[in-house]
Amino acid sequence: MDVLSSALLALFLVGYLVLAGSDVGLSMLMPVVGRAPGQRRRVVAAIAPYFLASEVWLVAAVGVLAGLFPATEHHVVAELWPVLVALLAGWLVRDAGLWSRARVDRPDWRAVCDGAIVAGGWTVALAWGLIVAGLLTGGPAASPFTVACAAAVVCLFALRGAAFGAERLVGADECDSADAAARATRPLARAGLGLAVAAAAAAFLPGGPTGGAAVVSLVLAAVLVGALAATSGLTGPMLSRHTSAVAIAVPGLFVVLAADLPVAAIPATTGAFVWATLAPMVPVMVIGQVWLYRMTRQPAPEPTFFA
C-alpha cells in the first residue's frame, strides 16, 4: 500500500508539473512571445482553458499528501511555509490577471493584468524551485545548491512554456509568437543544462541534498541532462514538446524518490478510504487531460472569455 501510495503521489505531482509547466511557462514568456496587443491576446487565449485543468492535479496531489502522508505534509508546511505563501500569492495574482483581463476594455487595464500574469508566473516558478530545493536539503537554506536548483527549475518552467507556445500560438496571420517561442527553446535548454550541471556540482557542497538515494539521483540527473541536451541541438524545437515534458518531470521525481522526508506508516483504514475515493477518479483525470491536451495543442482562437 505504501509503495502504491507513493506512486500515486508521484503521478499527481509529476502530472501537475508537466501540465502546469505549459501555462506557467507561457505566462513567464509573455513579454517575449506577445509583443503586440493582438499577440498578447493570443497568449492569454492559449493559457486559458489549460490552467484550470492543470490545477486539478495539484489539488489531487495535496489531497494525497494530507490523507496518506500527514507526517510529510507537516514537515513541508512547517519548514517551507514562507515559500508556500509566496506560491499561493503568485498563483492568485496570475489567475486574477487571467480572469480579469477581458472584463474592462481599456489598454491600461489590460497592461496591468498582463503584468500580473507575468509576475505571477515568475513567482510560481521560483516558488516551486525553492520548494524542490528545500525538500531535497531538508529545509530552506541559503546555499549554492538552493540557488542553482531554484534557477534550474525556473528555467525548466520557461522551457516547457516555450515548447507549448510553439504549438499553441501558430496562426494564419500571426505566427511571430509561435516562432519566438520555438526560437526560445534552444537557449532555454542550454541555460537549463548549465544550471542543472551547476546544481549537481553544488550538491557536494555544504547545504546540499541530504537524501541517500545516490543511484536514483544519478539516474534522474542523467535523464534530465539527456532531455536538455537533446533540446539544445539543431532539432531541439521539434523535440521540445516531448523533451521539455521529461525535463520538468524530473524535479518532481527527485522529491518523491530521492528526498529524505519523514514518512509514517499509513493506517489501513485511512489508506482504504483514500484509495476508494481516488482510484475511480484517476482514469477519468488521465483521459480527460489527454483529451484536453490534444484539443489545446491546436492554435488558440481569438475570441475567448479570458482574452
N, C-alpha and C positions, 0 to 999 in steps of 0.2 A: 504493500500500500504506500509506504513512504517513497519508494522509487517512482511509482506511478504518479504520485502527487507532485514530486519534483519535476517529472516530465511535463505534467500539466502546467505547472507554474512557468517552466521554460517555454512552453508553447505560447502561452498568453503574452509573456514578456517579450520574447523574440518577435512574435506576430505584431505586437504594438510598435516596436522599434522599426521594423521593416515597413509597416504601413504608414505610421505617423511620420517616419523619416521623409516620406514623399511630400506631405503638405507642410510640415515644419520647415524642411529644407527649402521648399519653393518660397515660403514666406520670407526666409532669410535672404533669398536671392532676388527679391522683387526689384531693388534698385538696379540690378544688373540686367535682368531679362524684361523689365517693364519700364522703359524709359519714357514712353509716350503715354498719354491718358488711356488711349484705346488698348495699349499693351498691358497696362496695369489692370484694366478691367478684365482682360482675358486671364491674367494670373489669378485674380480672385475667383473668376468662374472656374478655373482649373482646380483650385484648392477646395472650393465649396461643393460638390457634396461629399468630398472624400474625408474631410476631417471629422465629421460626425461619426462615421462608421469606425474609423481607426481608434477613436477614443473608447469605444465599447471594449476593445481588447485590454486597455489599461484598467478599466473598471473591473473586468473579469480577473486580471492579474492581482489587483488589490484585494478582491474578494477571496481568492485562493490563499493569498498571503495571510490575511487576517483569520480565515477559517481553519486552515491546515498548518500554518506556521506562525502561531502567535508569538513565540519567543523571537523569531527572526523579525517579525513586524515591530515588536517592542524595541529591538536593537536599532532598526532602521530609523524609527521615529525619534528615539532618544538621542541617537548620535548625529542625525542629519536633519533635524527639524528646521534649522535656518535655510538650508538648501531646498527643502521641501516647500517651505513658504515661498521662496523665490520662484520655484517651479510653478506653483499654483498661481502666483501673481502674473507670471509671464503667460501662462495658459489663459487666464481670464482676460488679460489685456489683448492678446492676439485674437481670441474668439470675439471679444467685444468689437474690435475693428472689423472683423468679417461680417458680423451680424448687423452692424450699424452703418456700414459704408454706403449702402443704397437707400438709406432712409431719408437723407437730405440731398437734394440735387444742387450742391454748391461745390465748386472746386476746392475751397479751403477746408470744408468738412471732409471731403474725400482725401485730401492730403493728410489731415490729422489721423483718419482711420488707416490710411496706408502706413503712416509712421507707427501706429500701434501694432499693425500686423507684422511689420519688420522687427520692431523692438521686441515684441512678444515672442516671435520665432527665435531670435538670437538668445533671449533669456531662457526659453525652454531648452534649447540645445545645450547651452552652457550649464544649466542646472543638471541635466542628465549626465553631462560629462563629469561634474563634481560628484554626483551620486555614485556613478560607476567607480570613480577613483576612491571615494570614501568607503564603499563596500569592500573594495579589494584591499584597502590598507587598514581596515578595522575602525575607521572613523575619520573625521575631517582633519587634515594635516597639511601645513604649508610645506610642501616638499617638491623636488624636481619631478617626481613621478606624478603627483597630483596635477601639476601644471601641464605636463606633456600628455597625460591621459585625457584630461578635460579638453585640451585643444584638439586632440585626435578625434574625440567623439563629436565635437562641434564640426570638424571637417567632414566626418562621415555623414552627418545630417545634411550638410550642404551638398555633398556629392550625390546623395540619394535624391535630394530635391532637384538637382540639375538633370539627373537621368530621367526623372519623372516629367520635368518640364520639356525636355527634348521631344517627348512623345505627345504630351498633352497640349502644348502650345502651338502645334502645327496648324496653320490655316491657309486658306487660298490667297488671302490678301495680306495677312501679316504673319510672315514666317521668321522675322528677325528675332523674335523672342525664343522660338524653338532653336534657331541656330546659335543664339547666345548661350542658351542652356547647354546645348551639345558641346560647344567650344569650351565651356567651363569644366566639363567632366575630367579632361586630362590634367589640367593644373591642379584641380582639387584632389585628384587621385595621387598625384605626385606629392602634394603637400601632406596628405594623409599618410602616405607611405613614410615620408621623413619623420612625421610626428609619431607614428607607430614604432619606428626604429628607436627614436629618442625615448619613448616610454619604456620600451623593452630594456634599453640600457639603464635608465633611471630606476628600474625595478630592483637593481642590485645595490642602490644607494640607500642611506638611511631614509625612512619614511616610505619605503616601497611596500609592495603587497606582502601580506602576512600568511597567505594560504600556502599549503604544502603540496598542491596538486601540480607537480612540476611537469609531468608528461602531458597532462591535459592542457596546461598553459602553453607548452611548446607547440602542440598540435593546433590549438586555436590561433596562436600567433602566426604559424605558418599559413593557415587558411587566410587570415587577414592580409598578410603580406602578398600572398599569391593573387588574391582578388584585386588588391590595389595595383600590383604590378601589371596585371592584365589590362586594367583600365587606363594605365599610364601610357600604353603603347599607341601605335598609329590607329589600331582598330578599337581603341578604348570607347569612343562614343557609341559604337554599335553594340559593344558588350556591356555597357554600363547599366542597362536595365537589370541584368542578372548579377553582375559583379557588385554593384552598389548594394543590392539586397543582401548578398552574402556578407559584405563588409560590415554593414550596420547591425547585422545579427550577432556578430562576434562579441561585442561588449556585453550583450545580454547573456550569452552563453558563458562568458567569463564569470559573471556574477553568480549564475546558478551552479556552475560546475567547479569553479576554481576558488571562489571566495571563501574565507574561513569565517562562516557566520554561525551564530548559536542556533541550534535546532533541537527541539524536544520531540519525543515520540508522539505520534498522532493518536489520540484515543480512537478506538474502533468505532464507537457510536458517532463521533464527530466526522470521521472520515467517511463513514457510510452515508451520513446525511448530506455532506457537501458533494460527494460523488453522485448521489442520486439526484441532486439538484442540477449539477453542472453537466453531467455526462450527456443527457439528451440535447443540451444546447450547443455542445462543441461542433458536431457535424453541421448544424444549422448555421453557426457562425462562419465556419470554413467555407461552406458552399455559397453563402450569401456574400462573403468577402471576395471570393473568386469571381462571382458574377459582377459585383460592383467594380472590381479592378479591371475586368475586361471591358466593361462599359466606359469607365473613366479613362481608359487608355486612348479613347478617341479624342480628336481635337475638341477643346472646350467651346461650347456655343456662346454667343454674345449675351443674349438676354437671360439673366438668371435672377433669382430672388436676392442673391448676395451682391451681385455686381451691378 
